[in-house]
Amino acid sequence: MYELKIVEQFAAAHQLQEFQGGCERLHGHNWKVEVHVRGSELERDGLLLDFRVIKKETRRILEKLDHQFLNDLE
């Protein structure tokens, strides 16, 4: 079994609605995202998956979350 892992980060705000405590107020976090890819076979080039591909796709998704108010997103 082969495994690939990347770690990315983004910053965003949110609030826990109807929560009794400080987290009910608007606050932010630095979020850590780990992407794990597993496979039993390598491609012809000897790679499970090109790091550039998984990093590019992950960053494309995280751009939509970075510095956003998460409660407003679907």
C-alpha positions as CSV (number, residue, x, y, z in Angstrom):
1,M,0.0,0.0,0.0
2,Y,1.3,3.4,-0.9
3,E,0.3,6.6,0.8
4,L,0.7,10.3,0.0
5,K,-0.1,13.1,2.5
6,I,-0.1,16.9,2.1
7,V,-0.9,19.5,4.8
8,E,-2.3,22.9,4.0
9,Q,-3.8,25.7,6.1
10,F,-6.3,28.5,5.8
11,A,-7.8,31.1,8.1
12,A,-11.6,31.7,8.6
13,A,-14.2,32.9,11.0
14,H,-17.3,31.2,12.3
15,Q,-19.7,31.3,15.3
16,L,-21.6,28.5,17.1
17,Q,-25.2,29.6,17.0
18,E,-27.4,29.0,20.1
19,F,-24.3,27.9,22.0
20,Q,-24.0,29.0,25.7
21,G,-20.5,30.4,25.9
22,G,-17.8,32.5,24.3
23,C,-17.8,30.5,21.0
24,E,-21.3,31.8,20.2
25,R,-19.6,35.1,19.4
26,L,-17.9,35.6,16.0
27,H,-14.3,34.3,16.2
28,G,-11.6,32.9,13.9
29,H,-9.3,30.0,13.6
30,N,-6.3,28.9,11.6
31,W,-7.5,25.6,10.1
32,K,-5.2,22.7,9.2
33,V,-6.2,20.4,6.4
34,E,-4.6,17.1,5.8
35,V,-5.2,15.3,2.6
36,H,-4.4,11.5,2.5
37,V,-4.3,9.5,-0.8
38,R,-3.8,5.8,-0.8
39,G,-3.4,3.3,-3.5
40,S,-2.1,-0.2,-4.1
41,E,-0.3,0.5,-7.3
42,L,2.0,3.2,-8.7
43,E,1.7,4.8,-12.1
44,R,4.2,4.1,-14.8
45,D,6.3,7.0,-13.7
46,G,6.7,5.4,-10.2
47,L,4.4,7.9,-8.5
48,L,1.1,7.2,-6.7
49,L,0.0,10.7,-7.7
50,D,2.0,13.8,-8.6
51,F,2.2,16.1,-5.5
52,R,1.6,19.1,-7.8
53,V,-1.8,17.8,-8.8
54,I,-3.1,17.2,-5.3
55,K,-1.6,20.5,-4.0
56,K,-3.1,22.5,-6.8
57,E,-6.6,21.0,-6.3
58,T,-6.5,21.3,-2.5
59,R,-5.4,25.0,-2.8
60,R,-8.2,25.6,-5.3
61,I,-10.7,24.4,-2.8
62,L,-9.2,26.2,0.2
63,E,-9.1,29.5,-1.7
64,K,-12.9,29.5,-1.4
65,L,-12.6,29.1,2.4
66,D,-9.7,31.3,3.2
67,H,-10.6,34.5,5.1
68,Q,-14.3,33.8,4.8
69,F,-17.2,33.6,7.4
70,L,-17.9,29.9,7.3
71,N,-21.5,30.3,8.5
72,D,-22.3,32.0,5.2
73,L,-21.1,29.2,3.0
74,E,-23.1,26.2,1.9
